[in-house]
């Protein structure tokens, strides 16, 4: 839901620029070591180098001979960072950056300290996960030297590197001097570097080339045995101290057990193997801190232990492990700055696109347990998650090729009913849907598949008008059959492969986009135009020639002498907000179009619309120290602090199934305004900050990692933002080229 607050650091942190020795760190932090007018071992982003100047100042200083300065010197206002990366990692729980800042005439932005920690997380973007906070030091205007500080939680076991410095957004000038880093109150210069011990799990390579497992035919006994093993394997992964400490490669321990476990023919043999397996992990020491949290929303569900047909000794063993579960830094999971789970040290085995049956079973066990213990909306799925594991065991084991495996994995992700799960799939599945497209877009209007507009084309001989003439279909035409099959029959056959929080998003956004995809040059459609039924062959176009939607200017006054402001926030920047407030201050109303994925800058508008400080949202987060527990919690960013002035006009927010995650978050925040109306249709219903999950075979997906609720406890997952006034496009409106939501918004604002 919440994207990283300054993405430039995610690239810069991949290399450690600062190479200062610990004993001389103070000289670097107060800018006393310089070269060619620049502080040594500091670095800056290359973006906007023409508009901002970073330098050393010897006349305006807080301490010593020099201070660092960032100054806007160009024409295009944006932002500039000055950063330093610690050359070592350190042990501790909290790291604090303090320092002195001085500012001069900062407008249309702010100055402040910044700090970021990069975690050594393997994910499909091959980037470190960054946690960051720079909200506390937003300085504007002209100020004298003042001390500021920011603090972040640390996790040294999983820390990749730590970076900090300053940022100037907007115009004006800032100075920075006399920085200091402390960890748990101790000056970093007095601390020894933290050198992590390699995890034994990382040295286990036995099954790198395959699990070497051959599965017998699955009768009921063996299927039940495998379901129980999947539960116990996941339970131990997240609760047993030896596994949590990274002593065992838990993927490969599964394979070692399975070689004998598959031969168990009754419950007695099965339980004996399981008990020996668990005992071999070592004793579990007593835990004095294994207490439930306060403000618990969901308790862990371990009823399966008591309800199973395991013998009592094995049940007691599992209960003992739970009561004395591991506490602390976990090898396989932690919480991000956004309190969503980060799944650590999960090999995606990308080199084996069609994994063998052992790895395919591992994929199911891994995903099912991640959802069981760390998905905050597990209780909202259509199907009881307890029933999913046993159902999917034969699907994963029997998947006959790469495509079938990818489809089974995709179908499994659909069972969590989360629109975030729809974003990624295997290459094989994606390519099977086709790399060619009809040259027009379609959508479900009045429950019919309707031509809504035409793609823009690039690098082609034909113009857009020629493409339009060649297809022969007009906007508003209704497509009834594709290649001889009724549209509804096609949807029924493929809907299980389109994860979504609700049916509107599944049909109107996800499926509609793919219905006219193909790997064939020609697709045949039956359609209705002007009341007549026709049939036509449509020549498809390679996807690389199709341009994305052209977005309007991110803010403007509507034409036709209407005193209404319009904001399309896809490319909105922080620096645009003061200009919008100035230009739109005296308008009759503002329309905010969230039928897109907005930039984070849109959040800065919310304080302008409220009459008083407002809590607009709360959320639940998981607990790695008690997997399956979710507690209500709150962050500063879920609180809207009223601006000095409140916008006096009406605000209308436009939403539909394209409104997801950050878009839904902003819609909820805008709705708290004193004179705001939300119009449109149901949104995607996926707000929580995403967590990445990797399947063996290089397949990656997401879940909504935190649960988002209104202040009264009403859920948002699956439901999304329900508009105050429902407005849907009509076939007639499409034929006439009208934006009916925009028309309705104008009507609402102009009403007396």
N, C-alpha and C positions, 0 to 999 in steps of 0.2 A: 504493500500500500504506500509506504512512504519511501521514496527513492533517496539515495544518498545525497546529503545536503551540499557537498561540493565534490562533483565527480572528477575534477581535475586531479585530486589527490590520489584517486584509485589507480591512475596511471603512474604518477610520480613515485608512489611508494614501492613500485616494483623494483626500483634500484635505490640503494642507500647512497645518497650523495654526501652526507656529512661523515667525515672520517676523523673527527676530532678525537684526541685522546681524552680519557676521562679526567685526568689530572688538570687539563687545561680547558675543561668544558666551560667554566665561568667566563673565560676571555672570549669565547665564541658567542655566549649568550648575552653579553653586554656590548658586542660588536666592536671590540677593541682590536681584533685581527682583521685587517682589510687588505685588499689587493685591487688596484685599478678602480678605486672608488666603489667597491662592492664588498660586502662582508664575506669573508672566507668561510667555506663549508655550508653556506646558505644557498638556496636555489629558488627560482621563481618559475611559474608557468609561463610558457611562451605566448599564450593567447593575449591579444590586445597589447603587445609590446609597443605599438605605435602610439597608444593612447595613455599609457601609464609609464612612469619612470620610477625605478627603484634605485636608491643611492645611499651613500653614507653622508651624514651631516656632522660637521665639527663645531658648528656654532650653536645649534639648539640641541642640548643633551640633558639627560637626567643624571648620568653618572659617568665618570671617566672622560675620555677624549671624544667618543663618537656615539651617535645614535643612528638607527636605520630610518629611512624615510620612504614612503610610497606617495606618489603625487600624480593626480590626473593632469595630463598635459595635452591631450588630443581633442578630438571632436565627438567621438562615439563613446558614450558612457557605458561601462560594463563593470568589471571587477578585476582585482589583481591580488595575488598571493605572494608572500615571502615566507619560505618554509625551511625548516631544519629537521633532519631525521637523525635520531639518536643512533650512534654507531653500535650500541649494545642493547641487549634486553635486560630487564631487571625484575626482581621478584617483589610482589606486593599486591595489595588489594585496591588501592586508590592512588592515582597519579594526578598531581595538580600543577598546572602552569600558571605562574603569576608574572606580572610585568607592568611596566608603566607606559601609558599611551598619552599622547598629546595630539590634538586635532585642530584643524583650521578650515573653516568654511565648508564643512562636509554637508552636501545636500544631495537629494535624489539617491540616497543610499546610506551607508553607515561604515564605520570602522570597528574593528574588534579583533580579539584573540581567537585563534582556531587551534584545535588539536584533534588528532585522529589516531586510532590504533588499527592496524591491519592484522587480521587473524589469518593463520595458515590453514585456510579452508580450501579443500579441493572442490571446485564447482565447474559447471559446464561452460562458464565464461572464461575459465582459467585465470581468474583474478582473485586477489585477496578480498575478503569481506571487510569493509571499513565500518567502524563505529565512529561517530563524530558528534560534536556539539559545539556550536558557535553562537547560540541564541542569546547567551547571557551578556555579551559585550557588544551591543549595537549602539555605537556612539555617533551622534550627529552634531552639527554646528561647530563651534569653536570652544575647546576646553583646554585647561592647563594640565600639566602632568598629573595623572591620577593612576593609582594602582588598581589593577583588575586581576581576576583569576578565574580559571575554569578547571573542572575536575571530571575525570572519567574513571569508571571501574576498570580494573585490570584483570587479565587472566594470563599470567606469564607462560603457562604451559603451551598455550595456543597462540601466543603473540608472535606475529611475523616481524613487525617493526612499529615504532612510534614516531609520529611526525607532529610538528607544532609550528606556530608562527603567528602571522597577522594577515588580515584581509582588508582591503579598501574596496568598497562597493560605491559606485557613484562618482561624484567629483569632489574636489578639495584636496587636502593633504593631511597625512598622519605621520607621527613619529613613534618609534618603538625603542625601548631601552630597558636595560637592567632586568632581563628575564631570569627566572629561577624555576627549576623543576624539583619537586619534592614527591616522594613516594611514601605514603603512610606517615607523612609529617617529617620525613628525613631527607635532607639535601642529597640529591642524586650523586653528588661528587664524593660523598662518604660511603657509598654503597658499592659492593662488588657486583660485577655483571652476573646475570643469571644464565647459566649454561644448561640447557635442558638435556636430560639423559635420554638417549634413544629408547623408544618403546620396543620391547621384545616382539610385539606383534608385527612390527615392520620388517623383521628379519625372516618371517615365515613365508617361504616361497614354494612350498611343496606342490600346490595345485595350480600354479601359474599357467600351466599348459592344459588344464582341464580337470574336472572332478573325478574322472575315471569311474563314474557310477553308471550302473545299468539297472534300471527300475523294472521290477517284475510287474505283471498284470495287477491292477489295484482292485483287490476285493475289499469288502467293508472293513475288515480288520486292519489291513494295511493303510487304507485311506484314513481311518480313525487314528491310527498310530502316527501318521504324518501330520495330521491336524494338531494332535497333542504336542508333537515335537515342535511344530512351528510356534505354538504358544510358549512352550518352555524355553526354546532358543531365544525368543525375543525378550521374555521376562528376565532371563539370566543376563542378557546383553546389557540391559539398562539398570539392573539392580545388584548384580554380584560384584564385589570389590575387585576381584582379580581381573575381571573383564574390563571394568570401568577404568582400571589403571593401565590398560594397554598391554597386559602381560600376554594375552592370547589374541591371535588373529581369529576372530570369532566366525568369519566366513569359512575358514579352512577347518576349524574345529567341527563345524557342522558336517563337512564331508567325511572327516575321520569317523565320526559317530555313525553316519549313514551306511557306511560299508558293512557294518554288522547289524545295524538297527533294522535294515530292510528285510533281514532274515527272521525277525521276531514274529512268531506265529500266534502268540497269545499275550494277554495282559501281563502275566507273570514275567515272561521273558522281557517284554518291553520295559516294565518298571525296574527290573534289575539292571538293565543296560543304562537307563536314565539315571538311576541312583549312583551307580559307579561313575558315570560321566561327571555328575555334579560333585561327588566327593573328591574326585581327582583335582578339582579346582582349588582345593584347600579349605581351611576353616574360615568361617565368617565371624569376625570379631563382633562383640556387642557394640551397639550404636546407642550413644546417650543423647544424640541430637535428632533422632528419627521421629520427629513430632509433626503432626499435621499443621498446616499453615492457618492463619486467620483469614477470614473473609473468603472462604472456599466456595466456589460456584459448582464445581464438579469434583467428586471423589474418585479415586482410582477404582476400577471395577476388576476385582480379582475373584469374583464369584465362581469363575470357571475352575479354580483350583478345588474348591469344595464340591462342585457339581460333577467333577470328572470321575471316571472309574479307576483312577490311580489308587494304589494301596495307601494306607494311612501314613506309613513311614515317609513316602515320597511327598505326600501332601504336607506333612509337618516340616519337612526339609525346605520346601518352597515358602511356607509361611515364615519360617525362621529367617530365611534370606530377606524376605520383605520387611520384617520387623527390624532387621539390622542392615538395611540396604545402604549402598555406598553414598557418601556425602562428599561433595567437593568437585574439583575439576575432572570432568568425565572425558574419556578418550573418544567416545562416539557422539556426544551431544553437548551443546551449551546453548545459552540464550544470547542472541545478538543485542545490540544497543536498543533495537526496536522491540525486544522481548519476544521475538519469534525464534523458534528453534533453528539452530545451525547444526546440521548433521555432519560430523567430522569423520575424516579418515575412512570414507566410504568409497572403495575402489569401484569405478563404473565398468571396468573390464572392456574398454572400448575396442580393444584389439580382437575381440571375439563377437562380431555382430550377430551371429546366431550361436548363443552359448549352448553348451550341452545341457542335458536334463538336470544335472545337479545344480548348475548355475541358474537355470531357469526357476527351479524351486527356491533357490536362495533369493531370487528377485521377488517372488511372492512373499516369502517370510520377511524380508527386509521392509518392503512397503507396508505390509499389513500391520506390522508392529510399530512402525513410525506413526501411522495413523492412529493405532489403538492407544498409544501412550502420549502423543504430542499433537494430535489434530484437535483444535478446540471446538470444532463443530461436528465431531463424530456422532453426537446424539441427534443430529438433524438429517442424517442420510435416509433415503427412502427405504433402504434395506438395512436390517440390523447388522452392524459390522461383525458381530460374532458369527453370523452365518456365512460371511463372505469367504473366510479362509478355506473351509472345507469344500465349498463349491468350486473354487478356482484351482485347487491342487491338480485335478486331472487336466484342466485347460493348459496349465503351464508345462506340465510334464509331457503332454502329448502334442504340443505345438510342433508341427512337422517341418517348418522352415522359418527363415528370418521374418518374412511377412506375417505369418500366422502368429509368431511370438510377439511381434510389434503390435498386432491388433489385440491380442489378449492383454498385453500390458496397458494399452490405451483403454480398453474396456474396463479394466480394473480401476484405473484412475477415475473413470466416470462414475464409479459406485460411491465416491465421496460427495458427489453433487456440488462441485465447486468450480465456478467459471475460471478460476486461476489455473485449474488443471488442464485447460484446453490449449495452452499456449505451445506446448512442445510435444514432439512425437519422434519415432524413429524415422530415419531417412527413407527406409523402405516403404513405410506407410505413407509418408508424405508424397513420395514419387508415384505411388500406386494411384493416388487421387488425380494425378495428371499435372503436366507442366504447361498445358495449353488451356486457354480460356475463351469463352464467347466474348465478343468485344463490347458487351453491355453488362451493366450491373442489374441484379434482380433482388427483390425483397418481398417479404410476405405483407401484403397490404389487403386489409379486409379478408384475411385468411386465404388469399390467393397469391400465387407466385407471379409477380408483376415486374415488368421492365421498368426500372426507376431512372436510369440515366446511362450514359455511354462512357467507357474508359477513355482517358486521354492516352495518346500513343506517342512513342518516341522511337527514333531511328527506323522509321518505316517509310515506304514510298507513298502509301495512301494517307490522305488527310483524315481528320476526324469526321468531317462531313461525308467524305467518300465512304468511310467505313459505315457510317449510319445509313447511307443510301444502299449500300451493298447488303446489309443484314435484312432490310425490309421491315424490321420490327420497330414499332414506335413506343415511346414511353407511355405507360398505362396499359400496354397489351398484356394479356394474361396467358401464361404458359401452362398448359394442362398435362402434356406428356413430353418426356425426354427419351429419345431413342425408343419410342413405342411404349414406354412404361409410364403409368400414371404418376404424377409428382408425389402424391401422398403415399403410394406404395413404395417408392424409392426412399422416402423419409423413414417409413416404418422399418425398412431393411437396414438402415445405417445409423439410426439415432443412438444406438448403444455405443457407438464409436465417437460420439461428440459430447465430451464432458461439459456440464454447465450447471449452474446453481438453480436455474429455473427454465421452464420450457420456452419462454419468450426468447431468451438469449440463445438457447440451443437452436431453435428454428430460424428466427429472424436474423441472427448474426452469423452463427457458426455454420449451420447447414446451408443456408442460402448462398453463402460465398462459394461453396464447393459444388453446388448442383450442376453448374455448367462448366465444370473442369473436366478435362479429358486428356488422354495421350493420343487421341485420334485427331486428324485434321478436320474432320467433318462430324458434327453432331446434328441430329434431326429433332426438331421441336414441333409439337402441335400447339397452336395458340389461337386466342380469340382477339380479334381487332375490329372495332366498330360493329360489334355484334355478330361478326362472321367468323367461322372456324376455318383456320388455314393450317398448312403444314409447310415447313421450309427446312432445307439443309443450311446450317450455319457453319461458315469456315472459322475455325478457332485460330487464335493467335498465341504465339509463345509468350509466357508470362513476363519474360525480360523486356518485352516491348510495351508493357502496360505501365503507365505512370500511376502513382498513388493519387489520392484525392488532393485537389488544390484547396488549401485552406485560405480563408479570407484574412485580411489584415487583423492582427491580434486585438486591436481596439480602434474604434472609429465612431463618428456620429453617423446615424442612419441618414440616408438621403431623403429626398422628397420633403424637405423643410420640416422634418419631424425632429423635435428636440429630445432625442432618445440616444443614449450611448449603447454601443454594442461591443461585447468583449468575447473573443474566441481565444481561449487561454492556452492553446496547444504550444505556442512559442512565446508566451508571456515571460518577461524577465523582471527580477526585483526592481530594476531601475525604471520600469514602465509604471509602477504603481503610483509614485508621486505625480507623474504627468497625468495619469487617468483621473486621479482625485482633483487635480486642478482643472482639467478640461471638462469633466463630467459633473462638477460640483453643482451647477445650476440647471442640469437637465431634469426633465420630468420623470425620467426613469432610466434604468440600466437593464439591459438584457445580457445575461451571462450564458453562453452556449456551451454546455458541458456534454454535447454529443460527440465527444472526442476525448483523448487522454490529455489532461491538462498538465502544464508545468507546475512545479511547486510554488511558483510566485503567486499563483491565485490565492493561496492561503492568506497572503498579506492583505487581501481585500476584506476578509471577514470582520476585523475590528471596526471597519468603517460603517458597518450596517447595524451594529447592535447598540442598544440604549444603555446597557450596563454590562459589567463583567459577567461572563457566561460559561458554564460547563456545558458542552454540547455533545459529549460522547464519553463512554468509558469502555474498558476492554478487559478481557481475560487473557492470562498468559499461563503457559505450562510451567512445570517445576521439575527440572532434571533430578533434584534430590528426592522427589516423590512422583515418579512418572505416572501419568494419568490424572494427576491433580491439576485443576485449573482454578486460579484465584482472580477475583476482581482487583484491578489496580488502575492507576491513573498516572499520566505524565503531564508535564507542563504544557505540551503542545495540544492537549485536549481541552484547553482552557482558552477562551477568547477574551483578551483584555481590551476593553473599550478604547477606541481612538479618542484623541482630543476633540474631534468634531465627528458628528454622525451624519451620514448622507441623508438628506431630507426627502428624497424621492422614492418611487417604487422600484423594487428589484424583482425581476422575473428570471428564473433559472430554467433552462431547457434541458431535459434528460430523456434518454431512451436506453435501449439495450447496449448501445455503444458506451454508455457511462459506466465505468468499472473502476474499482479500487480507488486510486487517488481522486478520480472524478466523483465517485460516490461520497468520499470523505469530504470533499469541498462542497458538494451539494448539501450535505447535512449541516456543515458549518454556516453556509450562506442562509440556510433556512431559519437559523436562530435570529436573523435580522428582524427588526421591528415591523418591516413592511415588505416582506419577501413572499413570493408565490412560486412554487415549483410546479411546472407543467410538463406534460409529455406522457411517457409510458414507463413501465417497470424497468428498473436498471438491472445490471448484471448480477448483483447480489454476491459480490466477492470483494470485501474491503480489507481483510486482515493482511498485514505485511507478509509478503511471500517467503516461504522456505523452499529451498531446492532439494530435490530428491533424485538420486541416480539409480537406475536399474543396471544390472549387468547387461552388456551389449551396447553400452554407450547411449542408452535412452534416458532422457532427463525430463522431469516434470516439476510442477510446483504444487504447493498447498497454501491456503490462507493460514498463516502461522499464528495469528492472534485472533481472538473473538471480539468483534466490535458490536457494541450495544448503545442504544440511546440511554440518556441518564436515568430513565425510569426502568431500565432493564429489558426493554423491547429489543429483540434481536434484529440484526441487519443481514446476516449471512443468509443467502438464498432469497430473501425478500427484497433486499436492496433498498432503494429510495422509492417510496410510493408517492406519486405526484399528488399535489393538492387538487389539481384539475387534470383529468386524463384527456390527452389530445393525441390522436393517432393520424398519420397521413391517410388520405383517401385516394382511391383510384382516380377520381375526378381531379383532385388536387395535383396528382402526379401528371396527368394529361395536360393540365393547364400550366405546369411548371411552377407551381406555388410551393413555398415553404409554409405549411399550415401551422406549425408550431411557432414560427417567427411571427406570422400574422396574428395569432392569438395573443402572443406576448405584447405586441404593439397595442392590440385592442384593450388588454387589461390595464396597461399603463395610461392610456388615453381616457379610460373611464373616469368620470367625476365621482 
